[in-house]
């Protein structure tokens, strides 16, 4: 499909720079194909679900993946910004770097913001390989838990570019940019729909008779990247690692057999569930990379309802929700959201989408 079909104008004032407080006070636009749009708040989510429905959240935890440093060992020492995007082994990471033109294979980057060093000393990394669009392979001087600690000491939360370009990350982001479900370290971007949840909302969902399950998809920085090609068929998704336990898969299948609906919290949960589903909709245990790219025409097999934030124009995520509810339905919903002052992107408001059967 043509990428420009998924374009729309978004005023800068609609981009949220801080989350709602409390988290479940964020607005929630209810979108049902063929029905009127309804303005609600996230705290009302239990009212839209039925006993026996199953809510699936992503329990990935964001690491301090944004590192600042400088190239060393040559006549000049330009500043280098790196965002870790995928662990390759105990000492090697794939990363997106700026400015990439300043680095070549064999160069060494010393990380430490304004002379700051981690407890174990400077954190150095050699550029092993340089790919396209600023992607490099970094081989660090530390390994395993020591490297993890160094990254934690020196790094900062990798706020999306549309927030980081407006203000600098601060200590509040360290808490704001983690969901209450965060447990398994490995993400370089938050599964942002999960940011809306509070202990009170979880209790209300359980009281309603809604089951809750955790799966893991380590969100990569590819989620920030726009689709640059003219046709969606030419876009390459970055692979992300995900896991669904046998216990969770069995519980979801049993609930569906009794008429319960699967409710994905966020596009990350949806993408992993769909990656693990067979043709008949049965969810299988899963532990692998997925690069699933969902555009209109895709036949959903596992997920019935999606709670998600509002996404970027021309993004793979807006394409996904357009596949879920229909492109015209989502264009109408986003136009309403913009006019009504909904807050967009990672720290923004939510929409509750009911799948189109068309």
C-alpha angles and dihedrals in degrees: 000000000000111000092218089067086075097051125112138160116258119187113227089236091068093062112100117225096182132028125251117266119250091029096229091055089079115117119259124203111207111216120190118169109249094011136095119275112251127206111219139143129253092247087068093060095108090061090062095052132070131225107273095033113128123224116205120199132185111239097192116135123221115237125211090264100159111094130180123201147126137255111253136191098052134083093269129040108208120189115259128199117200132186114196110224108170136012112229099182140323095308107016131081136176109232142178110232136192127234090022092177089070093063133072132175109284095031118128123222119199112207124207125114111245094341094317114144132190121249090262095054133261117348107228127181132187120219103238099174138005120209135171130306095019096306117146138167112237122200108201128211091232128062138209118335091000090058092045090054093047092051090048091050096047105028133081133207108285098236114196114266093248089062099033090054090058100044142355121264114257141184092278090062090060087069100028094054095057126078121228087247095057109133113129114065118222112088124112092192129039123249086240101196086066090060089078095066127103134177089255092054092048090051091049091051093051090047088053089056096252115147119225126209135178127221129168130235115163101220114222131209088254086085087073095052120101122225103258100181123090093233126042091227089072097054120108118210121213111241118243128193118242140176136197118180123226089242092056094044091051092048093051093047091049092050093049090050087059093050099266118145125231112236115194117206101214136349090274092062090045094050092050094047091049090047090055097045125101123221091271092052098257111147114227130199108270137195113160145080119292129197097173112163114198120199133158110299094044114129110226113221107175114021126072103171131026130200108197144148127251112276141213123275114263090012127140087240095057087049089053095052089045088056090049099050105012128271096257092047091052094045088053091047094049092047089053092046093051093047091046095051100250113170115243138215133009099344094031139099129290141240127209109216126197112203120253114233092200 
